[in-house]
Every structure is written in C-alpha cells, then in structure tokens.
C-alpha cells in the first residue's frame, strides 16, 4: 500500500522519507528507489538520497533516522560518504548482523525490505 506524499524536495517529503526509514527493521535494508516508490514518487530516488544525506542534521523531533539501512538498488553503500567516518555505515550494518563485503550488502535480495509490500 503506497502513501501519498508531499512534493519531492520539500521539507514534508524529507520528513516522510525519514519516517519510512525509521520503519526499516534492524538487520534489513532498503533502497532509495523503494522508499521513493512507496511515497508515490517512483522517479525521485535521488531526492530520497538527498533527504537521507541530511538525516544526521535533522532535528531530533523524533527518534534517530537509521540512514545506514538505506542503500542503492544493488545493495551498495553509496551513501557512506555522508556518515561521520568512511566506515561508520558498514560498522552499523554489521553490528545489526548485516554482512558487508567490498562496500556491498551480502545477500541483498534476502535482506531487502520493501515498504510497498512489507507495510
């Protein structure tokens, strides 16, 4: 079930992206595109990426955004440069039991969480 959302690029859209990311279960990952599709903005995966890059600077109006659980469509840690250290994203995933090899989630298809079908 998809949810209507605000216009991509707006603060409301960013808030929606962060809300979906907070629902990703520990030990699972999703993609920028899956979040965009769920929010009714299937062609806005790049906008989701931008919203995720700002997850660290967003006000603590709610719980922290588990940005480490959002990867690209191939399972690669393409957003790792936005984390406090170059290895922080991988370390957080591995602490949750998600194996990462050469910057890519191992068994991505098994670990993939699709908000359009899982919510």
Secondary structure as GFF3:
##gff-version 3
##sequence-region A 1 119
A	DSSP	alpha_helix	11	21	.	.	.	ID=ss1
A	DSSP	beta_strand	30	31	.	.	.	ID=ss2
A	DSSP	alpha_helix	32	38	.	.	.	ID=ss3
A	DSSP	alpha_helix	45	53	.	.	.	ID=ss4
A	DSSP	three_ten_helix	67	69	.	.	.	ID=ss5
A	DSSP	beta_strand	70	71	.	.	.	ID=ss6
A	DSSP	three_ten_helix	80	82	.	.	.	ID=ss7
A	DSSP	alpha_helix	88	95	.	.	.	ID=ss8
A	DSSP	beta_strand	100	101	.	.	.	ID=ss9
A	DSSP	beta_strand	104	105	.	.	.	ID=ss10
A	DSSP	alpha_helix	108	111	.	.	.	ID=ss11
A	DSSP	alpha_helix	115	118	.	.	.	ID=ss12
###
